Amino acid sequence: MALPLPSRYLTPDDLVEMFELPSVETVYQWRRKRTGPRGFRVGRHLRFDPDDVRAWVDSRPSEAAA
């Protein structure tokens, strides 16, 4: 992820756009499986701290493109 992250809390739609995911359901699956970045609820809305997203990306093993 070469672009800087925004300074505001991120939405699931932001993650879909940033990581070019097929749908927002992917983000919710990550949350259910505890495999994605750490998120939190604000009322009924899911949000992600940009620092947590960066830490999650940095912790991922780098995969060589085939």
N, C-alpha and C positions, 0 to 999 in steps of 0.2 A: 504494500500500500504506500505509494510514493506521495500521495497528496496529504497535506495536513488535515487532521480531523477538526471538525467544528468545535467551538468552545461551549456549545450547548449540549444538553442531554440528547442522545440519539433515539430515534423511534425504530421499531422493526422495519418500517418502510425505508428508513435511511440505510439500514444494514443490507436490505435487498438491493438497493441501488449501488452501494459501495462495493459489495462483493459479487454483484451480478448474479444473484440467486434466482431460482425459478419462481419462487413466490414467498410471501410472508410466512406461509405455513412452515417453510424450512427453518426460519428463526424460532418459531414456536416448538418445532421438533427438537432443535438444539437445546432449548430450555428444558423440555421434558426429559431429555436424555442426559442433561447436564454436560453437554459437550461444547457448547458455544460460550461466548463471552458472558460474564456475570451481568445479570439484569436485575431490575427492581420495579416494583409497582408503585405508581402514583394514582391512587384510587383504582380504577380498572384499567389504567393505561400502563403498558410496559415501556420502560426506558432503560437506556444503557449509558453509563459514564464513558466518555471518550477515552479516558485513561485506562479503564478496564478493557475496552475493545483493543486498544494498542497493546496492552499486556498480553491479551489472549492471542493476538496475531503474532507477537514476538515469541510466544511460548510454543507455537505450532512448529513442528519439524518442517524444514524447508524441503519441498518436493521438486525434483528436477523435472523440467518439461520434457516430454517424450517427443 
